[in-house]
């Protein structure tokens, strides 16, 4: 197997978690011996990350909100996977953020990342 374009698609932790939960709940066997172990361990890890509290709608809305800041795909991906809670956290994630963003824009990004968390009461489709 050859990887034609390694950057064709990047997945958020939320998307990986949803895919693994769907695989786990499907009755179809995938033919890989260690797949069940890998799936279980990965889901255990992801259950302790912010993606547990995200929804597809909140991720899509976040990406729409971020378009105005001209951020790279990787910067948006990092903020989805590890939503920043402070201006310092944003400064670490976004290259040259002090030159690219105003204080008001940083505050707006922090408001948007807070919306990524929808509350522990709602679940990802296919979860038990």
N, C-alpha and C positions, 0 to 999 in steps of 0.2 A: 504494500500500500504506500502511495506517495502523497505527501501533502502538497497540493497545488498552490494554494494561497493561504498561508498561516494566519493572515489577518482578515479573512473573509467574514468571520463572525466572532465577536467576543461575547461571552456570557457573563451575566451577573451571578452572584451567589444565589439570588432568588430564583433565577431560571434553572440553575443546576439543581437546586433543591426540588423545585417543582417537577423537573424531568425525572429525577431519581425516585421521587414519591410515586409518580405514575408508573415507572418501571417496576417498582416494588409491589404495587397493587395489581399489576396485570398478571394474568395467569400464565402467560406465555413464557417459556424458558428461553433464555438467550444463548445457551450453549457454552458459556464461559464458567469454569469451575469457581473461580474466585470472585465472580461478579457480585454475588450476594454479600460477601464479606466487605468488599470495597464499597458497595452501596450502603450497607449498614454503618460502617465507620464514617463515611463522608456525611451521611445524614446526621449522625450523632454530633459531628463537628459543627455542621451548619445550624443545628438547633440552638447552639449557643452564640450565634451571630445575629446582627440586626436584620438579616434577611427573613428571619422567622416572623417578624412583625410587619413585613412589607406585603404589598399586593401588586398585581400587574398594573392596575390603574394608577397607583401611587408612583411606580417607577416611570411609567409613560408620562405622567404629568410632570414629574421632576425633570425628565429630559427635555420636555417642551419649555419649561421654565428656564433651563440652563442655556438654551439656544442664544439668548440675548447677550451672554457673556463671552461668546466665542471660545469656549473651552474645548480641549481635545477630547476624543472618545475615551482615552485612558484616564483623563482627569475626572470625567463624569463617572466612569466605571468605578474608580477608587472611592468617589463620594457615595455611590449607591451601596457598595460593599461595606464601607466603613463611614457612615454618615458623620461628618464633622460636627462637633458640639461647641467649637470655639473658633475665633479668628486665627489663633495659632495653628490649630488643626488644618484649617484651610490653607494657611501659608505653607505648611509642609506638603500638602497635596498638589497645590497649583503652582507651577513654576513661575517665578517672577510675579507672584500675586500682588505684591505691594506696588508694582508698576502697572499691572494690568487691571486692577480692581480698586474702586474707591471704598471707603468705609461703609457707605450706604449699600453698595453692591454686596459686600461681604455679609452685612446683616441680612440682606435679602436671601442670599444663598443659605445662611443659617436657618432662616424661616422655612425655606423650601426643603431642606434636609430634615427638619423636624416633622414635616408632613409625610415623609417616607414611612414613618412608623405609624401604623394604623391601629395598634393595640393588640394585645395578646389574645383577645376574644375571637378574632377572626382568623380563619385558617386558609392555607393554600388549597386550591382545588386538588382533590385526590388524596388529601391527608386524612388520617384516621382520627 
